[in-house]
Amino acid sequence: MTSKQRAYLKSLASTMEPVFQIGKSSLTPEVTAAVAEAFNTRELIKIAVLKNCFDEPREIAEMIAERTHSQVVQVIGKKIVLYKENKDNKKIVLPC
């Protein structure tokens, strides 16, 4: 992913509300499965890490991206933005 594509995805994500929240129990298999399922309907997902979660948001983002075969667009504070291209139902056209 180029920096231009990443910047475009960041601009799209800036107006989005978080779809998931990760709390005290951190990253569970259920959360990972729910994020993977959400990639069927959307390509860009924003996740909020709550204050009672003791894991680092960057580590959580890397684990989710690895398990769902997606890419980390950005981690700012306690917000994570992930992108996974949907081959069948493409909604986001990335700039070259």
C-alpha positions in Angstrom: 0.0 0.0 0.0 1.4 3.3 -1.0 1.4 6.4 1.2 -1.1 8.1 -1.2 -3.5 5.1 -0.8 -3.0 5.1 3.0 -3.7 8.9 3.1 -6.9 8.4 1.1 -8.1 5.6 3.5 -7.3 7.8 6.5 -9.4 10.5 5.1 -12.3 8.1 4.6 -11.9 6.7 8.1 -11.8 10.2 9.8 -15.6 10.5 9.5 -16.4 6.9 10.4 -17.6 5.8 13.8 -15.9 2.8 15.4 -17.7 -0.5 14.4 -16.1 -2.6 17.3 -14.9 -1.9 20.8 -12.2 -3.9 22.5 -12.4 -3.9 26.2 -11.1 -5.6 29.3 -10.9 -9.1 27.8 -8.8 -7.7 25.0 -8.6 -9.7 21.7 -10.8 -12.8 21.9 -11.5 -15.3 19.1 -15.0 -13.9 19.0 -13.8 -10.4 18.3 -11.5 -11.7 15.6 -14.3 -13.7 14.0 -16.7 -10.7 14.1 -14.1 -8.4 12.5 -13.4 -11.0 9.8 -17.2 -11.3 9.2 -17.5 -7.5 9.0 -15.0 -7.5 6.1 -17.6 -9.3 4.0 -19.8 -6.2 4.0 -17.3 -3.3 4.3 -13.6 -2.8 3.3 -12.7 -0.2 5.9 -13.2 -0.9 9.6 -12.6 1.4 12.6 -12.1 -0.2 16.0 -12.0 1.6 19.4 -9.8 0.2 22.2 -11.4 1.0 25.5 -9.4 2.4 28.5 -9.9 -0.7 30.5 -7.9 -2.8 27.9 -4.3 -3.2 29.1 -2.8 -4.3 25.7 -1.3 -1.7 23.4 -3.5 -0.7 20.4 -0.6 -1.2 18.0 -0.1 -4.8 19.1 -3.9 -5.5 18.9 -4.0 -4.0 15.4 -1.1 -6.1 14.2 -2.7 -9.3 15.6 -6.1 -8.6 14.0 -4.6 -7.7 10.7 -2.6 -11.0 10.7 -5.6 -13.1 11.7 -8.0 -11.5 9.2 -5.4 -11.0 6.4 -6.1 -7.3 6.3 -3.8 -4.2 6.5 -3.4 -1.7 9.3 -4.1 1.8 7.9 -3.4 3.7 11.1 -3.4 3.5 14.8 -4.0 6.8 16.5 -4.3 6.8 20.3 -6.9 4.1 21.0 -8.4 4.0 17.5 -7.5 1.4 14.9 -8.3 1.5 11.2 -8.0 -1.7 9.1 -8.5 -2.2 5.4 -9.1 -5.4 3.4 -9.9 -5.3 -0.3 -13.1 -7.1 -1.2 -12.6 -8.8 -4.6 -16.3 -9.5 -5.3 -18.0 -6.3 -4.0 -15.4 -3.6 -4.4 -16.6 -0.3 -2.8 -13.4 1.7 -2.3 -11.3 2.5 -5.4 -7.7 3.3 -4.2 -5.7 6.0 -6.1 -2.6 4.7 -8.0 
